[in-house]
Structures are given as C-alpha cells and as structure tokens.
Amino acid sequence: MEHKKHRQHDEAHVDCGIVTVSDTRTEADDASGRRIRELLEADGHRVGFYRIVKDEPDRIIEVLRNAPPSVRVIVCSGGTGLAKRDTTYEAISRLLEKEISGFGELFRMLSYEEIGAAAILSRATAGVVGDRVVFSLPGSIRAVELAMTRLILPELGHIAGLV
C-alpha cells in the first residue's frame, strides 16, 4: 500500500483526554497534566476530558471507561514505576484489547539515551481499548515531554484514524 493511501484516514484534530494518576497531585500542582495539555493543544488537538485519580486500579479503570465517547485518545501520566502504589500498568493492561508494544519499547530506548539504565524501571505502555487509544506515561515532566514530542504527537492523528 502506498504511503499516501495508508495515511488517508489520518485525523488532524483529535479529541483527547488526560488522566493523572496520583495520590497527592491536585489540579493546581499537576505539572505533567498541564504539560500534556499544552503539547496536545499546540499540535491542534482538543482536550475535552481531564481527571486526577488515585493510584488504585479499580478507580483508574472506572475513569477510563467513563470518559466521554468523543474522546479518542487518552494520555495517562503517573503510576508506572515499581513502587507498591504504582498500579497504573496493572489497571491499563487489564483493559487493553491490542497492545502497542512498540510504544513502550521505544519509550524505554529513548529514555535510556537520556537517563541510562534507570529506563528499565518504566512500565510505560499503550494500546487500544474499544475505539480509543490509551497511552500510559511516567509522571515526570521529562518523561511526558519525551513521549509526547518523540512518539505520541508525530503519530497521534494516524493512530486515531486507524482505530
């Protein structure tokens, strides 16, 4: 299939959601959520859904399932590490119908270039849940900027168009 035909369903403006997973963050100090919004909107996408949810799998799943139907892509931040309270990966992996395994692999590779071996501690993941795409990122600003600018934004319209 030629490249132009393959990308004929790309969407220039996608309705997106942001979910910050944290036991301590508030809207006032959610720097990662704010940065995700800035980057999405600067790229021409709309943010119509934003929530902060405690790092509890059932709550995370509930928030993702109850996002408005118009939201095609949800970017989550936080809860992807190895601490006992980091349960975002477990919650999201239960929902995924199709995993985008390349996302986590490439995110860790790019992170390795910046932070070294500590990149193996990230359980960033992405995949398809129903008719939407969910990305799960670490909660740090650097991780959010890396994932958004190098991986998510360059392919967001194409991924949304495919799903």
Order of alpha helices (4+ residues) and beta strands (2+ residues): alpha-beta-alpha-beta-alpha-beta-alpha-beta-alpha-beta-beta-alpha-alpha
